[in-house]
Amino acid sequence: NLRSALQTAGYPAEVISKSGKFEVRINQLATREDAEAVLKQLQANAALGVTEGRVALAAR
C-alpha cells in the first residue's frame, strides 16, 4: 500500500524483500542531501503514511 501511495504521489518507489521483511525504497537520488530532503518531505505529508525511514548508500 505504501509503495502505491508513493507512486501515485509521483515518487519512483519500489518494494524489495530483505531478510524476510519488506522495504519500500526510492532509489536513484543524486546526493545524500537529496535523499534526506525527500525523506523529510515524505514524513511531513501525513497522508502518505511514512512514519519512519532512513537514508542509505546503495551498493554498486
mmCIF file as Biopython writes it, N, C-alpha, C and O atoms, coordinates in Angstrom:
data_model
#
loop_
_atom_site.group_PDB
_atom_site.id
_atom_site.type_symbol
_atom_site.label_atom_id
_atom_site.label_alt_id
_atom_site.label_comp_id
_atom_site.label_asym_id
_atom_site.label_entity_id
_atom_site.label_seq_id
_atom_site.pdbx_PDB_ins_code
_atom_site.Cartn_x
_atom_site.Cartn_y
_atom_site.Cartn_z
_atom_site.occupancy
_atom_site.B_iso_or_equiv
_atom_site.auth_seq_id
_atom_site.auth_asym_id
_atom_site.pdbx_PDB_model_num
ATOM 1   N N  . ASN A ? 1  ? 0.824  -1.200  0.000  1.0 0.0 1  A 1 
ATOM 2   C CA . ASN A ? 1  ? 0.000  0.000   0.000  1.0 0.0 1  A 1 
ATOM 3   C C  . ASN A ? 1  ? 0.865  1.260   0.000  1.0 0.0 1  A 1 
ATOM 4   O O  . ASN A ? 1  ? 0.561  2.229   -0.695 1.0 0.0 1  A 1 
ATOM 5   N N  . LEU A ? 2  ? 1.948  1.240   0.786  1.0 0.0 2  A 1 
ATOM 6   C CA . LEU A ? 2  ? 2.822  2.411   0.845  1.0 0.0 2  A 1 
ATOM 7   C C  . LEU A ? 2  ? 3.460  2.674   -0.515 1.0 0.0 2  A 1 
ATOM 8   O O  . LEU A ? 2  ? 3.523  3.819   -0.963 1.0 0.0 2  A 1 
ATOM 9   N N  . ARG A ? 3  ? 3.930  1.621   -1.168 1.0 0.0 3  A 1 
ATOM 10  C CA . ARG A ? 3  ? 4.529  1.785   -2.495 1.0 0.0 3  A 1 
ATOM 11  C C  . ARG A ? 3  ? 3.544  2.430   -3.458 1.0 0.0 3  A 1 
ATOM 12  O O  . ARG A ? 3  ? 3.901  3.347   -4.198 1.0 0.0 3  A 1 
ATOM 13  N N  . SER A ? 4  ? 2.332  1.964   -3.449 1.0 0.0 4  A 1 
ATOM 14  C CA . SER A ? 4  ? 1.308  2.509   -4.340 1.0 0.0 4  A 1 
ATOM 15  C C  . SER A ? 4  ? 1.023  3.972   -4.025 1.0 0.0 4  A 1 
ATOM 16  O O  . SER A ? 4  ? 0.889  4.784   -4.940 1.0 0.0 4  A 1 
ATOM 17  N N  . ALA A ? 5  ? 0.929  4.316   -2.751 1.0 0.0 5  A 1 
ATOM 18  C CA . ALA A ? 5  ? 0.673  5.705   -2.360 1.0 0.0 5  A 1 
ATOM 19  C C  . ALA A ? 5  ? 1.812  6.613   -2.811 1.0 0.0 5  A 1 
ATOM 20  O O  . ALA A ? 5  ? 1.576  7.719   -3.296 1.0 0.0 5  A 1 
ATOM 21  N N  . LEU A ? 6  ? 3.042  6.146   -2.650 1.0 0.0 6  A 1 
ATOM 22  C CA . LEU A ? 6  ? 4.190  6.945   -3.069 1.0 0.0 6  A 1 
ATOM 23  C C  . LEU A ? 6  ? 4.241  7.089   -4.585 1.0 0.0 6  A 1 
ATOM 24  O O  . LEU A ? 6  ? 4.536  8.170   -5.094 1.0 0.0 6  A 1 
ATOM 25  N N  . GLN A ? 7  ? 3.960  6.021   -5.303 1.0 0.0 7  A 1 
ATOM 26  C CA . GLN A ? 7  ? 3.956  6.092   -6.766 1.0 0.0 7  A 1 
ATOM 27  C C  . GLN A ? 7  ? 2.866  7.042   -7.263 1.0 0.0 7  A 1 
ATOM 28  O O  . GLN A ? 7  ? 3.087  7.811   -8.199 1.0 0.0 7  A 1 
ATOM 29  N N  . THR A ? 8  ? 1.709  6.985   -6.644 1.0 0.0 8  A 1 
ATOM 30  C CA . THR A ? 8  ? 0.618  7.884   -7.011 1.0 0.0 8  A 1 
ATOM 31  C C  . THR A ? 8  ? 1.015  9.340   -6.781 1.0 0.0 8  A 1 
ATOM 32  O O  . THR A ? 8  ? 0.603  10.230  -7.525 1.0 0.0 8  A 1 
ATOM 33  N N  . ALA A ? 9  ? 1.822  9.574   -5.739 1.0 0.0 9  A 1 
ATOM 34  C CA . ALA A ? 9  ? 2.293  10.930  -5.430 1.0 0.0 9  A 1 
ATOM 35  C C  . ALA A ? 9  ? 3.478  11.339  -6.306 1.0 0.0 9  A 1 
ATOM 36  O O  . ALA A ? 9  ? 3.981  12.456  -6.182 1.0 0.0 9  A 1 
ATOM 37  N N  . GLY A ? 10 ? 3.928  10.443  -7.192 1.0 0.0 10 A 1 
ATOM 38  C CA . GLY A ? 10 ? 4.976  10.780  -8.130 1.0 0.0 10 A 1 
ATOM 39  C C  . GLY A ? 10 ? 6.371  10.320  -7.765 1.0 0.0 10 A 1 
ATOM 40  O O  . GLY A ? 10 ? 7.334  10.692  -8.436 1.0 0.0 10 A 1 
ATOM 41  N N  . TYR A ? 11 ? 6.506  9.526   -6.727 1.0 0.0 11 A 1 
ATOM 42  C CA . TYR A ? 11 ? 7.810  9.009   -6.317 1.0 0.0 11 A 1 
ATOM 43  C C  . TYR A ? 11 ? 8.052  7.635   -6.951 1.0 0.0 11 A 1 
ATOM 44  O O  . TYR A ? 11 ? 7.132  6.820   -7.011 1.0 0.0 11 A 1 
ATOM 45  N N  . PRO A ? 12 ? 9.268  7.368   -7.421 1.0 0.0 12 A 1 
ATOM 46  C CA . PRO A ? 12 ? 9.558  6.074   -8.053 1.0 0.0 12 A 1 
ATOM 47  C C  . PRO A ? 12 ? 9.844  4.989   -7.003 1.0 0.0 12 A 1 
ATOM 48  O O  . PRO A ? 12 ? 10.950 4.451   -6.945 1.0 0.0 12 A 1 
ATOM 49  N N  . ALA A ? 13 ? 8.866  4.683   -6.200 1.0 0.0 13 A 1 
ATOM 50  C CA . ALA A ? 13 ? 9.040  3.726   -5.101 1.0 0.0 13 A 1 
ATOM 51  C C  . ALA A ? 13 ? 8.998  2.291   -5.605 1.0 0.0 13 A 1 
ATOM 52  O O  . ALA A ? 13 ? 8.291  1.972   -6.560 1.0 0.0 13 A 1 
ATOM 53  N N  . GLU A ? 14 ? 9.761  1.443   -4.952 1.0 0.0 14 A 1 
ATOM 54  C CA . GLU A ? 14 ? 9.743  0.009   -5.260 1.0 0.0 14 A 1 
ATOM 55  C C  . GLU A ? 14 ? 9.839  -0.765  -3.953 1.0 0.0 14 A 1 
ATOM 56  O O  . GLU A ? 14 ? 10.294 -0.238  -2.938 1.0 0.0 14 A 1 
ATOM 57  N N  . VAL A ? 15 ? 9.409  -2.010  -3.991 1.0 0.0 15 A 1 
ATOM 58  C CA . VAL A ? 15 ? 9.440  -2.882  -2.822 1.0 0.0 15 A 1 
ATOM 59  C C  . VAL A ? 15 ? 10.482 -3.965  -3.044 1.0 0.0 15 A 1 
ATOM 60  O O  . VAL A ? 15 ? 10.564 -4.559  -4.119 1.0 0.0 15 A 1 
ATOM 61  N N  . ILE A ? 16 ? 11.278 -4.213  -2.009 1.0 0.0 16 A 1 
ATOM 62  C CA . ILE A ? 16 ? 12.210 -5.335  -2.050 1.0 0.0 16 A 1 
ATOM 63  C C  . ILE A ? 16 ? 12.035 -6.152  -0.782 1.0 0.0 16 A 1 
ATOM 64  O O  . ILE A ? 16 ? 11.589 -5.638  0.243  1.0 0.0 16 A 1 
ATOM 65  N N  . SER A ? 17 ? 12.388 -7.423  -0.859 1.0 0.0 17 A 1 
ATOM 66  C CA . SER A ? 17 ? 12.365 -8.306  0.292  1.0 0.0 17 A 1 
ATOM 67  C C  . SER A ? 17 ? 13.794 -8.419  0.810  1.0 0.0 17 A 1 
ATOM 68  O O  . SER A ? 17 ? 14.722 -8.697  0.049  1.0 0.0 17 A 1 
ATOM 69  N N  . LYS A ? 18 ? 13.959 -8.202  2.101  1.0 0.0 18 A 1 
ATOM 70  C CA . LYS A ? 18 ? 15.285 -8.242  2.704  1.0 0.0 18 A 1 
ATOM 71  C C  . LYS A ? 18 ? 15.177 -8.924  4.062  1.0 0.0 18 A 1 
ATOM 72  O O  . LYS A ? 18 ? 14.489 -8.435  4.958  1.0 0.0 18 A 1 
ATOM 73  N N  . SER A ? 19 ? 15.848 -10.035 4.205  1.0 0.0 19 A 1 
ATOM 74  C CA . SER A ? 19 ? 15.861 -10.788 5.470  1.0 0.0 19 A 1 
ATOM 75  C C  . SER A ? 19 ? 14.453 -11.102 5.969  1.0 0.0 19 A 1 
ATOM 76  O O  . SER A ? 19 ? 14.175 -11.003 7.164  1.0 0.0 19 A 1 
ATOM 77  N N  . GLY A ? 20 ? 13.579 -11.476 5.059  1.0 0.0 20 A 1 
ATOM 78  C CA . GLY A ? 20 ? 12.226 -11.853 5.438  1.0 0.0 20 A 1 
ATOM 79  C C  . GLY A ? 20 ? 11.298 -10.685 5.706  1.0 0.0 20 A 1 
ATOM 80  O O  . GLY A ? 20 ? 10.148 -10.889 6.095  1.0 0.0 20 A 1 
ATOM 81  N N  . LYS A ? 21 ? 11.778 -9.452  5.504  1.0 0.0 21 A 1 
ATOM 82  C CA . LYS A ? 21 ? 10.954 -8.256  5.696  1.0 0.0 21 A 1 
ATOM 83  C C  . LYS A ? 21 ? 10.881 -7.522  4.366  1.0 0.0 21 A 1 
ATOM 84  O O  . LYS A ? 21 ? 11.666 -7.783  3.455  1.0 0.0 21 A 1 
ATOM 85  N N  . PHE A ? 22 ? 9.945  -6.616  4.269  1.0 0.0 22 A 1 
ATOM 86  C CA . PHE A ? 22 ? 9.797  -5.830  3.049  1.0 0.0 22 A 1 
ATOM 87  C C  . PHE A ? 22 ? 10.215 -4.395  3.307  1.0 0.0 22 A 1 
ATOM 88  O O  . PHE A ? 22 ? 9.934  -3.832  4.365  1.0 0.0 22 A 1 
ATOM 89  N N  . GLU A ? 23 ? 10.892 -3.810  2.327  1.0 0.0 23 A 1 
ATOM 90  C CA . GLU A ? 23 ? 11.292 -2.414  2.387  1.0 0.0 23 A 1 
ATOM 91  C C  . GLU A ? 23 ? 10.733 -1.703  1.169  1.0 0.0 23 A 1 
ATOM 92  O O  . GLU A ? 23 ? 10.717 -2.246  0.065  1.0 0.0 23 A 1 
ATOM 93  N N  . VAL A ? 24 ? 10.280 -0.485  1.387  1.0 0.0 24 A 1 
ATOM 94  C CA . VAL A ? 24 ? 9.883  0.378   0.287  1.0 0.0 24 A 1 
ATOM 95  C C  . VAL A ? 24 ? 11.033 1.353   0.094  1.0 0.0 24 A 1 
ATOM 96  O O  . VAL A ? 24 ? 11.453 2.029   1.034  1.0 0.0 24 A 1 
ATOM 97  N N  . ARG A ? 25 ? 11.540 1.420   -1.134 1.0 0.0 25 A 1 
ATOM 98  C CA . ARG A ? 25 ? 12.709 2.254   -1.419 1.0 0.0 25 A 1 
ATOM 99  C C  . ARG A ? 25 ? 12.432 3.240   -2.534 1.0 0.0 25 A 1 
ATOM 100 O O  . ARG A ? 25 ? 11.629 2.997   -3.435 1.0 0.0 25 A 1 
ATOM 101 N N  . ILE A ? 26 ? 13.124 4.357   -2.441 1.0 0.0 26 A 1 
ATOM 102 C CA . ILE A ? 26 ? 13.179 5.319   -3.534 1.0 0.0 26 A 1 
ATOM 103 C C  . ILE A ? 26 ? 14.657 5.456   -3.857 1.0 0.0 26 A 1 
ATOM 104 O O  . ILE A ? 26 ? 15.425 6.002   -3.065 1.0 0.0 26 A 1 
ATOM 105 N N  . ASN A ? 27 ? 15.047 4.965   -5.010 1.0 0.0 27 A 1 
ATOM 106 C CA . ASN A ? 27 ? 16.453 4.938   -5.409 1.0 0.0 27 A 1 
ATOM 107 C C  . ASN A ? 27 ? 16.754 6.028   -6.424 1.0 0.0 27 A 1 
ATOM 108 O O  . ASN A ? 27 ? 15.873 6.790   -6.822 1.0 0.0 27 A 1 
ATOM 109 N N  . GLN A ? 28 ? 18.006 6.086   -6.832 1.0 0.0 28 A 1 
ATOM 110 C CA . GLN A ? 28 ? 18.478 6.955   -7.903 1.0 0.0 28 A 1 
ATOM 111 C C  . GLN A ? 28 ? 18.459 8.438   -7.560 1.0 0.0 28 A 1 
ATOM 112 O O  . GLN A ? 28 ? 18.319 9.272   -8.455 1.0 0.0 28 A 1 
ATOM 113 N N  . LEU A ? 29 ? 18.597 8.782   -6.293 1.0 0.0 29 A 1 
ATOM 114 C CA . LEU A ? 29 ? 18.726 10.187  -5.928 1.0 0.0 29 A 1 
ATOM 115 C C  . LEU A ? 29 ? 20.189 10.583  -6.066 1.0 0.0 29 A 1 
ATOM 116 O O  . LEU A ? 29 ? 21.081 9.776   -5.803 1.0 0.0 29 A 1 
ATOM 117 N N  . ALA A ? 30 ? 20.438 11.814  -6.476 1.0 0.0 30 A 1 
ATOM 118 C CA . ALA A ? 30 ? 21.789 12.243  -6.833 1.0 0.0 30 A 1 
ATOM 119 C C  . ALA A ? 30 ? 22.737 12.320  -5.639 1.0 0.0 30 A 1 
ATOM 120 O O  . ALA A ? 30 ? 23.900 11.930  -5.747 1.0 0.0 30 A 1 
ATOM 121 N N  . THR A ? 31 ? 22.255 12.816  -4.511 1.0 0.0 31 A 1 
ATOM 122 C CA . THR A ? 31 ? 23.134 13.006  -3.358 1.0 0.0 31 A 1 
ATOM 123 C C  . THR A ? 31 ? 22.436 12.569  -2.080 1.0 0.0 31 A 1 
ATOM 124 O O  . THR A ? 31 ? 21.220 12.384  -2.040 1.0 0.0 31 A 1 
ATOM 125 N N  . ARG A ? 32 ? 23.230 12.411  -1.054 1.0 0.0 32 A 1 
ATOM 126 C CA . ARG A ? 32 ? 22.684 12.086  0.263  1.0 0.0 32 A 1 
ATOM 127 C C  . ARG A ? 32 ? 21.746 13.201  0.732  1.0 0.0 32 A 1 
ATOM 128 O O  . ARG A ? 32 ? 20.708 12.938  1.340  1.0 0.0 32 A 1 
ATOM 129 N N  . GLU A ? 33 ? 22.121 14.437  0.445  1.0 0.0 33 A 1 
ATOM 130 C CA . GLU A ? 33 ? 21.293 15.584  0.834  1.0 0.0 33 A 1 
ATOM 131 C C  . GLU A ? 33 ? 19.939 15.538  0.137  1.0 0.0 33 A 1 
ATOM 132 O O  . GLU A ? 33 ? 18.915 15.854  0.743  1.0 0.0 33 A 1 
ATOM 133 N N  . ASP A ? 34 ? 19.931 15.146  -1.135 1.0 0.0 34 A 1 
ATOM 134 C CA . ASP A ? 34 ? 18.665 14.982  -1.857 1.0 0.0 34 A 1 
ATOM 135 C C  . ASP A ? 34 ? 17.793 13.921  -1.178 1.0 0.0 34 A 1 
ATOM 136 O O  . ASP A ? 34 ? 16.591 14.113  -0.994 1.0 0.0 34 A 1 
ATOM 137 N N  . ALA A ? 35 ? 18.410 12.819  -0.816 1.0 0.0 35 A 1 
ATOM 138 C CA . ALA A ? 35 ? 17.671 11.725  -0.166 1.0 0.0 35 A 1 
ATOM 139 C C  . ALA A ? 35 ? 17.109 12.172  1.177  1.0 0.0 35 A 1 
ATOM 140 O O  . ALA A ? 35 ? 15.970 11.847  1.512  1.0 0.0 35 A 1 
ATOM 141 N N  . GLU A ? 36 ? 17.897 12.913  1.947  1.0 0.0 36 A 1 
ATOM 142 C CA . GLU A ? 36 ? 17.426 13.403  3.248  1.0 0.0 36 A 1 
ATOM 143 C C  . GLU A ? 36 ? 16.265 14.381  3.075  1.0 0.0 36 A 1 
ATOM 144 O O  . GLU A ? 36 ? 15.316 14.368  3.859  1.0 0.0 36 A 1 
ATOM 145 N N  . ALA A ? 37 ? 16.342 15.229  2.046  1.0 0.0 37 A 1 
ATOM 146 C CA . ALA A ? 37 ? 15.251 16.180  1.783  1.0 0.0 37 A 1 
ATOM 147 C C  . ALA A ? 37 ? 13.973 15.450  1.388  1.0 0.0 37 A 1 
ATOM 148 O O  . ALA A ? 37 ? 12.887 15.811  1.841  1.0 0.0 37 A 1 
ATOM 149 N N  . VAL A ? 38 ? 14.095 14.426  0.549  1.0 0.0 38 A 1 
ATOM 150 C CA . VAL A ? 38 ? 12.919 13.644  0.139  1.0 0.0 38 A 1 
ATOM 151 C C  . VAL A ? 38 ? 12.309 12.949  1.351  1.0 0.0 38 A 1 
ATOM 152 O O  . VAL A ? 38 ? 11.088 12.946  1.511  1.0 0.0 38 A 1 
ATOM 153 N N  . LEU A ? 39 ? 13.135 12.366  2.199  1.0 0.0 39 A 1 
ATOM 154 C CA . LEU A ? 39 ? 12.621 11.695  3.399  1.0 0.0 39 A 1 
ATOM 155 C C  . LEU A ? 39 ? 11.859 12.678  4.283  1.0 0.0 39 A 1 
ATOM 156 O O  . LEU A ? 39 ? 10.795 12.339  4.800  1.0 0.0 39 A 1 
ATOM 157 N N  . LYS A ? 40 ? 12.377 13.871  4.463  1.0 0.0 40 A 1 
ATOM 158 C CA . LYS A ? 40 ? 11.678 14.888  5.269  1.0 0.0 40 A 1 
ATOM 159 C C  . LYS A ? 40 ? 10.337 15.252  4.645  1.0 0.0 40 A 1 
ATOM 160 O O  . LYS A ? 40 ? 9.344  15.404  5.356  1.0 0.0 40 A 1 
ATOM 161 N N  . GLN A ? 41 ? 10.300 15.394  3.319  1.0 0.0 41 A 1 
ATOM 162 C CA . GLN A ? 41 ? 9.044  15.700  2.632  1.0 0.0 41 A 1 
ATOM 163 C C  . GLN A ? 41 ? 8.020  14.591  2.841  1.0 0.0 41 A 1 
ATOM 164 O O  . GLN A ? 41 ? 6.845  14.854  3.097  1.0 0.0 41 A 1 
ATOM 165 N N  . LEU A ? 42 ? 8.479  13.355  2.730  1.0 0.0 42 A 1 
ATOM 166 C CA . LEU A ? 42 ? 7.569  12.218  2.901  1.0 0.0 42 A 1 
ATOM 167 C C  . LEU A ? 42 ? 7.013  12.163  4.312  1.0 0.0 42 A 1 
ATOM 168 O O  . LEU A ? 42 ? 5.819  11.931  4.503  1.0 0.0 42 A 1 
ATOM 169 N N  . GLN A ? 43 ? 7.867  12.373  5.299  1.0 0.0 43 A 1 
ATOM 170 C CA . GLN A ? 43 ? 7.432  12.317  6.693  1.0 0.0 43 A 1 
ATOM 171 C C  . GLN A ? 43 ? 6.516  13.489  7.048  1.0 0.0 43 A 1 
ATOM 172 O O  . GLN A ? 43 ? 5.674  13.367  7.937  1.0 0.0 43 A 1 
ATOM 173 N N  . ALA A ? 44 ? 6.671  14.617  6.366  1.0 0.0 44 A 1 
ATOM 174 C CA . ALA A ? 44 ? 5.837  15.790  6.632  1.0 0.0 44 A 1 
ATOM 175 C C  . ALA A ? 44 ? 4.428  15.641  6.056  1.0 0.0 44 A 1 
ATOM 176 O O  . ALA A ? 44 ? 3.509  16.342  6.478  1.0 0.0 44 A 1 
ATOM 177 N N  . ASN A ? 45 ? 4.258  14.740  5.106  1.0 0.0 45 A 1 
ATOM 178 C CA . ASN A ? 45 ? 2.960  14.532  4.470  1.0 0.0 45 A 1 
ATOM 179 C C  . ASN A ? 45 ? 2.272  13.326  5.114  1.0 0.0 45 A 1 
ATOM 180 O O  . ASN A ? 45 ? 2.465  12.190  4.681  1.0 0.0 45 A 1 
ATOM 181 N N  . ALA A ? 46 ? 1.483  13.577  6.132  1.0 0.0 46 A 1 
ATOM 182 C CA . ALA A ? 46 ? 0.835  12.501  6.896  1.0 0.0 46 A 1 
ATOM 183 C C  . ALA A ? 46 ? -0.042 11.613  6.016  1.0 0.0 46 A 1 
ATOM 184 O O  . ALA A ? 46 ? -0.230 10.436  6.325  1.0 0.0 46 A 1 
ATOM 185 N N  . ALA A ? 47 ? -0.577 12.153  4.934  1.0 0.0 47 A 1 
ATOM 186 C CA . ALA A ? 47 ? -1.459 11.380  4.065  1.0 0.0 47 A 1 
ATOM 187 C C  . ALA A ? 47 ? -0.733 10.214  3.396  1.0 0.0 47 A 1 
ATOM 188 O O  . ALA A ? 47 ? -1.367 9.233   3.009  1.0 0.0 47 A 1 
ATOM 189 N N  . LEU A ? 48 ? 0.586  10.312  3.257  1.0 0.0 48 A 1 
ATOM 190 C CA . LEU A ? 48 ? 1.351  9.231   2.623  1.0 0.0 48 A 1 
ATOM 191 C C  . LEU A ? 48 ? 1.602  8.066   3.574  1.0 0.0 48 A 1 
ATOM 192 O O  . LEU A ? 48 ? 1.807  6.941   3.119  1.0 0.0 48 A 1 
ATOM 193 N N  . GLY A ? 49 ? 1.592  8.307   4.870  1.0 0.0 49 A 1 
ATOM 194 C CA . GLY A ? 49 ? 1.766  7.233   5.836  1.0 0.0 49 A 1 
ATOM 195 C C  . GLY A ? 49 ? 3.203  6.818   6.090  1.0 0.0 49 A 1 
ATOM 196 O O  . GLY A ? 49 ? 3.451  5.709   6.564  1.0 0.0 49 A 1 
ATOM 197 N N  . VAL A ? 50 ? 4.168  7.703   5.779  1.0 0.0 50 A 1 
ATOM 198 C CA . VAL A ? 50 ? 5.573  7.382   6.044  1.0 0.0 50 A 1 
ATOM 199 C C  . VAL A ? 50 ? 5.869  7.780   7.483  1.0 0.0 50 A 1 
ATOM 200 O O  . VAL A ? 50 ? 5.956  8.967   7.800  1.0 0.0 50 A 1 
ATOM 201 N N  . THR A ? 51 ? 6.021  6.796   8.345  1.0 0.0 51 A 1 
ATOM 202 C CA . THR A ? 51 ? 6.242  7.082   9.766  1.0 0.0 51 A 1 
ATOM 203 C C  . THR A ? 51 ? 7.696  6.951   10.174 1.0 0.0 51 A 1 
ATOM 204 O O  . THR A ? 51 ? 8.108  7.494   11.199 1.0 0.0 51 A 1 
ATOM 205 N N  . GLU A ? 52 ? 8.470  6.239   9.383  1.0 0.0 52 A 1 
ATOM 206 C CA . GLU A ? 52 ? 9.889  6.089   9.681  1.0 0.0 52 A 1 
ATOM 207 C C  . GLU A ? 52 ? 10.648 5.910   8.370  1.0 0.0 52 A 1 
ATOM 208 O O  . GLU A ? 52 ? 10.059 5.606   7.332  1.0 0.0 52 A 1 
ATOM 209 N N  . GLY A ? 53 ? 11.918 6.096   8.433  1.0 0.0 53 A 1 
ATOM 210 C CA . GLY A ? 53 ? 12.720 5.930   7.229  1.0 0.0 53 A 1 
ATOM 211 C C  . GLY A ? 53 ? 14.196 6.144   7.547  1.0 0.0 53 A 1 
ATOM 212 O O  . GLY A ? 53 ? 14.572 6.541   8.650  1.0 0.0 53 A 1 
ATOM 213 N N  . ARG A ? 54 ? 15.003 5.869   6.551  1.0 0.0 54 A 1 
ATOM 214 C CA . ARG A ? 54 ? 16.444 6.087   6.706  1.0 0.0 54 A 1 
ATOM 215 C C  . ARG A ? 54 ? 17.042 6.342   5.336  1.0 0.0 54 A 1 
ATOM 216 O O  . ARG A ? 54 ? 16.485 5.959   4.307  1.0 0.0 54 A 1 
ATOM 217 N N  . VAL A ? 55 ? 18.178 6.991   5.353  1.0 0.0 55 A 1 
ATOM 218 C CA . VAL A ? 55 ? 18.925 7.250   4.129  1.0 0.0 55 A 1 
ATOM 219 C C  . VAL A ? 55 ? 20.147 6.347   4.143  1.0 0.0 55 A 1 
ATOM 220 O O  . VAL A ? 55 ? 20.888 6.306   5.125  1.0 0.0 55 A 1 
ATOM 221 N N  . ALA A ? 56 ? 20.352 5.629   3.059  1.0 0.0 56 A 1 
ATOM 222 C CA . ALA A ? 56 ? 21.495 4.708   2.968  1.0 0.0 56 A 1 
ATOM 223 C C  . ALA A ? 56 ? 22.070 4.754   1.561  1.0 0.0 56 A 1 
ATOM 224 O O  . ALA A ? 56 ? 21.357 4.987   0.585  1.0 0.0 56 A 1 
ATOM 225 N N  . LEU A ? 57 ? 23.354 4.531   1.482  1.0 0.0 57 A 1 
ATOM 226 C CA . LEU A ? 57 ? 24.004 4.441   0.176  1.0 0.0 57 A 1 
ATOM 227 C C  . LEU A ? 57 ? 23.683 3.089   -0.442 1.0 0.0 57 A 1 
ATOM 228 O O  . LEU A ? 57 ? 23.703 2.062   0.237  1.0 0.0 57 A 1 
ATOM 229 N N  . ALA A ? 58 ? 23.392 3.099   -1.709 1.0 0.0 58 A 1 
ATOM 230 C CA . ALA A ? 58 ? 23.101 1.855   -2.420 1.0 0.0 58 A 1 
ATOM 231 C C  . ALA A ? 58 ? 24.397 1.149   -2.761 1.0 0.0 58 A 1 
ATOM 232 O O  . ALA A ? 58 ? 25.415 1.789   -3.027 1.0 0.0 58 A 1 
ATOM 233 N N  . ALA A ? 59 ? 24.353 -0.157  -2.751 1.0 0.0 59 A 1 
ATOM 234 C CA . ALA A ? 59 ? 25.507 -0.948  -3.169 1.0 0.0 59 A 1 
ATOM 235 C C  . ALA A ? 59 ? 25.679 -0.787  -4.676 1.0 0.0 59 A 1 
ATOM 236 O O  . ALA A ? 59 ? 24.699 -0.731  -5.419 1.0 0.0 59 A 1 
ATOM 237 N N  . ARG A ? 60 ? 26.913 -0.713  -5.112 1.0 0.0 60 A 1 
ATOM 238 C CA . ARG A ? 60 ? 27.158 -0.541  -6.549 1.0 0.0 60 A 1 
ATOM 239 C C  . ARG A ? 60 ? 27.678 -1.791  -7.156 1.0 0.0 60 A 1 
ATOM 240 O O  . ARG A ? 60 ? 27.941 -1.832  -8.358 1.0 0.0 60 A 1 
#
